[in-house]
Amino acid sequence: MASTHSQKVLKTLNEKLLVTFQKYYGDLKIGDMSPEEFIQTYGAIPQEDDNSPLSKDSQNMGDT
């Protein structure tokens, strides 16, 4: 499980991604999605948890 600091860093990066998206695209809708929905669905940095495939892959990287 990720540390509290790691979670705060990921949250900050996700917020910066949203701000940057809104800066360049304004209130642009992607299909029926708002920028927040789009980033949450496709562009967010994955949160590490026990069910995340990314966290499992990163745990197995040292096994080779």
C-alpha positions in Angstrom: 0.0 0.0 0.0 1.3 3.5 -0.8 2.4 5.8 1.9 0.4 8.9 2.9 3.0 11.1 1.2 2.7 9.1 -2.1 -1.1 9.5 -2.0 -0.7 13.3 -1.5 1.7 13.5 -4.4 -0.6 11.5 -6.7 -3.6 13.7 -5.7 -1.5 16.9 -6.4 -0.5 15.6 -9.8 -4.0 14.6 -10.7 -5.2 18.1 -9.7 -2.4 19.7 -11.8 -3.4 17.5 -14.8 -7.0 18.8 -14.4 -5.9 22.4 -14.2 -3.7 22.0 -17.3 -6.5 20.3 -19.2 -8.9 23.1 -18.4 -6.3 25.8 -19.2 -5.8 24.5 -22.7 -9.3 23.2 -23.5 -11.5 25.3 -21.3 -15.0 23.9 -20.9 -14.6 21.5 -23.8 -16.7 18.4 -23.5 -15.4 15.1 -24.8 -18.5 13.4 -25.9 -20.7 13.6 -22.9 -17.8 13.9 -20.5 -16.6 16.9 -18.6 -12.9 17.4 -18.3 -13.1 16.0 -14.7 -14.9 12.9 -15.9 -12.5 12.4 -18.8 -9.4 12.7 -16.5 -11.0 10.5 -13.9 -11.8 7.8 -16.5 -8.8 8.0 -18.8 -6.1 10.4 -17.7 -5.7 10.1 -14.0 -2.5 8.8 -12.5 -3.5 5.4 -11.0 -3.8 5.3 -7.2 -1.8 2.4 -5.8 -3.9 -0.1 -4.0 -3.9 -3.9 -3.5 -6.4 -4.4 -6.4 -4.5 -2.2 -8.9 -2.8 -4.1 -11.8 -0.2 -1.4 -12.0 0.8 -1.9 -8.4 1.1 -5.7 -8.9 3.3 -5.2 -12.0 5.6 -2.8 -10.2 5.9 -5.3 -7.3 6.9 -8.0 -9.7 9.5 -6.0 -11.5 12.3 -7.0 -9.1 11.5 -10.7 -9.5 13.2 -11.1 -12.9 
